[in-house]
């Protein structure tokens, strides 16, 4: 597939690197000369310097032969104009990264289809949705869902006193004494990601990723050293777009919400619209303010300011005061691994949320969803099982899947099956598989 990517910031770079590794023909257009120089040697892709909204530049990049346009610059107007131009060249699929809420008003004069956009992705809204899901559990550091939430994936750190610490997966399975209702599909130890087998040993401070039905996943929490969690009050630091979306979600679910915003005008804007939330004008790193507002008694604290450093600091202050779950927005990809090391429970990234939303449109037709996980190289991919799958009806124990790949769940109608070796995949099933990058192209060929 020939893919044209506009913008080589964190989103564009991550997409280009991933897609080039999967043997797609990737061309990148980036306006910043220094950025072009720095990334040309970092990926197996053609990188051109220029304006992605320019017809001349698009033609130079081969727009007339492009199968997929990913307009992911930081400027909404450039992304939309590029999609409009691409529609004149009959580019089959055009995806735009768009942040301004006004462009999502489908009643406007120029709805997405008039602009030639097949999919608009709002990074801030995607990020707020992920944050809301992470707030539901005291343990979860990552969250993804498949089939509209029929199957969920959570990541969590194993506590030193956890019952599963020091045990192999086989030992854990025997200890539960029942058919598995969830499955550990990835383990990260000292920064190294492993797709586990029965003899894989879980150690304290490992990060594990667990897949299962929503009603069953809470059962893993006590085994990893965590207690149950009820979300009643959340404090948001920063009146950003992410904060706007999240506060509306919390209000809709009748969860008490407090917003702390340092800009007086922005705080007043929030206060005028959010009738059920408390809006405070102040600094989220002001310890006296945090203590006065009882932040330590809150169930959740989310830092959504424009500074990664401020977000991390305010989260650490809230955690030290006693807040049960603290989540920091991180814009720089290279900061994400630092989050768990400094004591922050979870990180969210609007840019990584954008990457996740885009990748599922890039895969083969058999791919239904993709989840790229922070802090691990593993990915979760949902496949539609067609008659082309060569092992339909055979027991999983008899199938040799690519190295670095694991079947995490089988969906048969509305039924979720956490598979064992005696289970079989049938035509018409949906399969959620977890794999390392080295196995992705082989898995796509297997199901494609």
C-alpha positions in Angstrom: 0.0 0.0 0.0 1.3 3.5 -0.8 0.8 5.8 2.1 1.4 9.6 2.2 1.8 11.1 5.6 1.7 14.9 6.1 3.6 16.0 9.2 6.5 14.3 10.9 5.9 15.3 14.5 5.5 12.6 17.1 2.3 11.3 15.5 3.6 11.3 11.9 7.0 9.9 12.8 5.5 7.1 14.9 3.1 6.2 12.1 5.7 6.3 9.4 8.2 4.2 11.4 5.5 1.6 12.2 4.2 1.4 8.6 7.6 1.3 7.0 8.5 -1.6 9.2 5.4 -3.4 7.9 6.7 -3.0 4.3 4.3 -0.3 3.2 5.5 2.3 0.7 5.7 5.4 2.9 6.3 9.0 1.8 6.4 11.8 4.4 6.0 15.5 3.8 7.4 17.8 6.6 7.7 21.6 6.6 10.4 21.9 9.2 13.9 21.6 7.6 15.7 20.5 10.8 13.0 17.9 11.5 13.4 16.5 7.9 17.2 16.2 8.4 16.8 14.4 11.8 14.3 11.8 10.6 15.6 10.9 7.2 18.1 8.4 8.5 15.7 7.1 11.2 13.2 5.3 9.0 12.9 3.4 5.7 10.7 6.0 4.1 11.0 8.9 1.6 11.0 12.2 3.5 10.3 15.4 1.6 10.5 19.0 2.8 7.5 21.2 2.0 4.0 22.3 2.7 1.5 19.4 2.7 -1.3 21.7 1.6 0.5 22.6 -1.7 -0.7 20.9 -4.8 2.8 21.0 -6.3 4.2 19.3 -3.2 1.4 16.6 -3.2 2.1 15.9 -6.8 5.8 15.6 -6.2 5.0 13.1 -3.4 2.9 11.0 -5.9 -0.6 11.8 -4.7 -2.1 10.4 -7.8 -0.9 6.9 -6.9 -1.5 7.1 -3.2 -3.9 4.6 -1.5 -4.1 6.3 1.9 -3.5 9.9 3.0 -2.8 10.6 6.7 -2.9 14.3 7.3 -1.6 14.6 10.8 0.2 18.0 11.1 -0.6 20.1 14.1 -2.6 22.5 12.0 -6.2 21.5 11.3 -6.6 23.7 8.2 -3.6 22.2 6.5 -4.9 18.7 7.2 -8.4 19.5 5.9 -7.1 21.3 2.8 -4.8 18.4 2.0 -7.7 16.0 2.2 -9.8 18.2 -0.1 -7.0 18.3 -2.6 -6.5 14.5 -2.4 -10.1 13.9 -3.2 -9.5 15.5 -6.6 -7.0 12.7 -7.3 -9.4 9.9 -6.2 -7.3 8.9 -3.2 -9.4 6.0 -1.7 -9.0 6.9 2.0 -8.2 10.2 3.6 -7.8 10.7 7.3 -7.4 14.0 9.1 -6.2 14.9 12.6 -8.5 17.7 13.7 -8.6 19.3 17.1 -11.0 22.2 16.9 -14.5 21.2 18.0 -16.1 23.5 15.4 -15.0 21.2 12.6 -16.9 18.3 14.1 -20.3 20.1 13.7 -21.8 18.0 11.0 -24.6 20.5 10.5 -22.1 23.1 9.3 -21.7 24.5 5.8 -18.8 22.2 5.1 -19.4 18.8 6.7 -16.5 16.2 6.5 -17.7 14.6 3.3 -17.7 17.9 1.5 -14.0 18.4 2.6 -13.1 15.0 1.2 -12.4 13.6 4.7 -13.3 9.9 5.3 -12.3 10.1 9.0 -11.7 13.0 11.4 -9.8 12.1 14.6 -9.9 14.4 17.5 -6.8 13.6 19.7 -8.1 15.4 22.7 -11.5 13.6 22.8 -9.8 10.2 22.2 -7.4 11.0 25.1 -10.3 12.0 27.4 -12.1 8.8 26.7 -9.0 6.7 27.6 -8.6 8.7 30.8 -12.1 8.1 31.8 -11.6 4.3 31.4 -8.4 4.4 33.4 -10.1 6.2 36.2 -12.4 3.2 36.7 -9.7 1.1 38.2 -7.1 1.9 40.9 -4.7 -0.5 39.2 -4.9 0.1 35.5 -2.0 1.9 33.8 -3.3 1.1 30.3 -6.7 0.6 28.8 -8.0 -0.6 25.4 -11.2 -2.1 24.3 -12.4 -4.2 21.4 -15.8 -4.8 19.9 -17.3 -1.8 21.6 -16.1 -2.9 25.0 -17.1 -6.6 24.8 -13.5 -7.4 25.4 -11.1 -5.1 27.4 -7.4 -4.9 28.0 -5.8 -3.4 31.1 -2.2 -3.0 32.0 -1.0 -2.9 35.7 2.1 -3.1 37.8 2.5 -6.2 40.0 2.9 -5.1 43.6 5.7 -6.7 45.7 3.2 -8.4 48.0 1.0 -9.6 45.2 -0.1 -13.3 45.3 1.1 -13.9 41.7 4.6 -12.4 42.3 7.2 -15.1 41.8 4.9 -17.6 40.1 4.8 -18.9 36.6 1.6 -18.6 34.5 1.1 -22.3 34.8 1.3 -22.1 38.6 -1.2 -19.1 38.6 -3.6 -21.2 36.4 -3.4 -24.1 38.8 -3.9 -21.9 41.8 -7.1 -20.4 40.5 -8.5 -23.9 40.0 -11.0 -22.9 37.2 -11.2 -22.2 33.6 -9.4 -19.0 32.8 -11.7 -15.9 32.6 -8.9 -13.6 31.7 -5.4 -14.1 30.1 -2.1 -12.4 30.7 -1.0 -11.6 27.1 2.2 -9.5 27.6 4.8 -9.0 30.3 7.3 -6.1 30.6 10.3 -6.7 32.8 13.2 -4.2 32.9 11.9 -2.6 29.7 11.9 -5.9 27.8 8.5 -7.0 26.4 7.7 -10.7 26.4 4.7 -12.6 24.9 4.4 -15.1 27.7 4.2 -18.8 27.8 3.3 -21.2 30.6 6.8 -21.1 32.1 7.0 -17.3 32.1 7.4 -16.1 35.7 5.7 -13.0 36.9 7.9 -10.9 39.3 7.2 -7.9 41.5 7.2 -4.6 39.6 6.6 -6.3 36.3 4.0 -4.7 34.1 1.4 -7.2 32.9 -1.3 -6.7 30.3 -4.5 -8.7 30.8 -7.4 -9.3 28.4 -10.9 -10.5 29.3 -14.6 -9.6 29.5 -15.2 -6.4 31.6 -17.1 -8.3 34.3 -14.1 -10.7 34.8 -11.1 -8.4 34.7 -11.6 -7.1 38.3 -10.8 -10.6 39.5 -7.2 -10.1 38.5 -6.8 -7.0 40.8 -6.4 -8.9 44.2 -3.9 -11.3 42.6 -1.8 -8.3 41.5 -2.1 -6.7 45.0 -4.9 -4.2 44.5 -8.3 -3.7 46.2 -11.6 -2.7 44.5 -12.2 0.9 43.6 -15.2 3.2 43.6 -14.9 6.5 41.6 -16.8 9.3 43.3 -14.7 12.5 43.0 -12.1 13.6 40.4 -9.9 16.7 40.3 -8.7 17.9 36.9 -5.7 20.3 36.7 -5.9 22.3 33.5 -8.7 23.7 31.4 -7.5 22.2 28.2 -9.6 20.6 25.5 -8.9 17.2 27.1 -10.2 18.7 30.4 -13.3 19.9 28.7 -14.2 16.5 27.2 -13.4 14.6 30.5 -15.4 17.0 32.7 -18.4 16.6 30.5 -18.1 12.8 30.7 -17.8 12.9 34.5 -20.8 15.1 34.8 -22.8 12.8 32.5 -21.9 9.9 34.8 -22.8 11.9 38.0 -19.2 11.9 39.3 -18.1 15.0 41.3 -15.7 17.0 39.4 -13.3 19.9 40.3 -11.3 21.8 37.7 -8.2 23.9 38.6 -7.2 26.4 35.9 -4.4 29.0 36.1 -5.8 31.3 33.4 -8.6 33.4 34.9 -10.4 33.9 31.5 -10.3 30.2 30.7 -11.5 29.3 34.2 -14.5 31.7 33.8 -15.4 30.0 30.4 -15.5 26.6 32.1 -17.5 27.9 35.0 -20.1 29.4 32.7 -20.8 26.1 30.9 -20.1 23.4 33.5 -23.0 23.8 35.9 -22.4 20.7 37.9 -18.6 21.1 38.4 -16.6 23.3 40.7 -14.1 25.5 38.8 -11.2 27.0 40.7 -8.7 29.7 39.5 -5.3 28.6 40.7 -2.1 26.8 40.3 -2.2 23.0 40.4 1.3 22.9 41.8 0.3 25.1 44.8 0.5 22.7 47.7 -1.5 25.0 50.0 -4.3 25.2 47.5 -4.3 21.4 47.0 -4.5 20.8 50.7 -7.2 23.5 51.2 -9.4 21.8 48.5 -9.0 18.3 50.0 -7.2 16.8 47.0 -6.0 14.0 49.1 -9.5 12.8 49.6 -10.2 12.6 45.9 -10.4 9.3 44.2 -8.7 10.5 41.0 -6.4 13.4 40.0 -5.8 14.1 36.3 -3.2 16.6 35.1 -4.1 18.1 31.8 -2.0 21.4 31.7 0.1 22.3 28.7 3.4 21.3 30.4 4.5 17.7 30.8 6.7 18.8 33.7 3.8 20.6 35.5 1.6 17.6 35.0 4.1 15.2 36.5 4.8 17.5 39.5 1.1 18.1 40.3 0.4 14.4 40.1 3.2 13.7 42.5 1.9 16.3 44.9 -1.7 14.8 44.7 -0.3 11.3 45.2 1.7 12.4 48.3 -1.5 14.0 49.7 -3.3 10.7 49.4 -5.2 10.7 46.1 -5.8 7.1 45.1 -5.3 7.3 41.3 -3.2 10.0 39.5 -3.0 10.3 35.7 -0.7 12.6 33.8 -1.1 13.8 30.2 2.2 13.4 28.4 2.9 15.0 25.0 6.4 13.8 24.5 6.7 10.1 23.7 10.1 9.9 25.3 8.7 10.9 28.7 6.1 8.1 28.8 8.6 5.4 30.2 9.4 7.8 33.1 5.8 8.0 34.4 5.8 4.7 36.4 9.3 5.2 37.6 8.5 8.5 39.4 5.3 7.2 41.0 2.6 8.4 38.7 -0.1 5.7 38.2 -0.7 6.2 34.5 0.0 8.4 31.5 -2.2 9.4 28.6 -1.1 10.8 25.3 -3.4 12.5 22.8 -0.8 11.7 20.1 -0.7 8.0 20.9 -4.5 7.9 21.0 -4.4 9.4 17.5 -1.9 6.7 16.3 -4.2 4.0 17.7 -7.3 5.4 15.9 -5.4 5.6 12.6 -3.7 2.3 12.5 -6.8 0.2 12.2 -7.6 1.9 8.9 -4.1 1.0 7.6 -4.2 -2.7 8.2 -5.6 -5.3 5.9 -9.3 -5.7 5.4 -9.4 -8.5 7.9 -8.2 -6.2 10.7 -11.0 -4.8 12.9 -9.1 -2.9 15.6 -5.6 -2.1 16.8 -4.3 -1.2 20.2 -0.8 0.2 20.5 0.3 0.0 24.2 2.4 2.6 26.0 5.6 1.3 27.6 5.7 -2.0 25.6 6.4 -2.9 22.0 3.5 -5.4 21.9 0.3 -4.6 20.0 -3.2 -6.0 20.2 -4.9 -6.6 16.9 -8.4 -7.8 16.2 -8.9 -10.0 13.1 -12.0 -11.2 11.3 -11.6 -14.9 10.6 -12.5 -15.7 7.0 -12.3 -18.8 4.9 -8.7 -17.8 4.0 -7.6 -18.7 7.5 -5.8 -22.1 7.0 -6.3 -23.5 10.6 -10.0 -23.0 11.0 -11.5 -25.8 13.1 -8.1 -27.1 14.4 -7.2 -27.1 18.1 -5.0 -24.2 19.0 -2.5 -26.6 20.6 -1.9 -28.0 17.1 -1.4 -24.7 15.4 2.1 -23.1 15.1 1.5 -19.4 15.2 4.3 -17.0 14.4 6.9 -16.5 17.2 6.0 -13.6 19.4 2.2 -14.0 18.9 -0.5 -15.1 21.3 -4.3 -15.5 20.8 -5.8 -13.5 23.7 -9.6 -13.9 23.0 -12.0 -15.5 20.6 -15.4 -13.7 20.0 -18.2 -16.0 18.7 -21.3 -13.9 18.4 -21.7 -12.1 21.7 -19.7 -14.8 23.5 -16.1 -14.1 24.7 -13.9 -17.2 24.9 -10.5 -17.0 26.7 -8.9 -19.8 24.8 -7.1 -22.9 25.9 -5.2 -25.4 23.7 -8.3 -27.4 23.3 -10.3 -24.5 21.7 -10.5 -23.9 18.0 -11.0 -20.9 15.8 -13.9 -21.0 13.4 -14.7 -19.1 10.3 -16.8 -16.1 11.3 -15.1 -15.7 14.6 -13.3 -12.5 15.6 -9.9 -13.1 17.1 -7.9 -10.7 19.3 -4.2 -11.5 19.1 -1.2 -9.9 20.8 2.2 -9.8 19.2 5.6 -8.2 18.9 6.3 -6.1 15.8 8.3 -8.9 14.3 5.1 -11.0 14.1 2.7 -8.4 12.7 3.2 -9.0 9.0 3.1 -12.8 9.4 -0.1 -12.6 11.5 -1.8 -10.3 8.9 -0.8 -12.8 6.1 -2.2 -15.7 8.2 -5.6 -14.0 8.7 -5.6 -11.9 5.5 
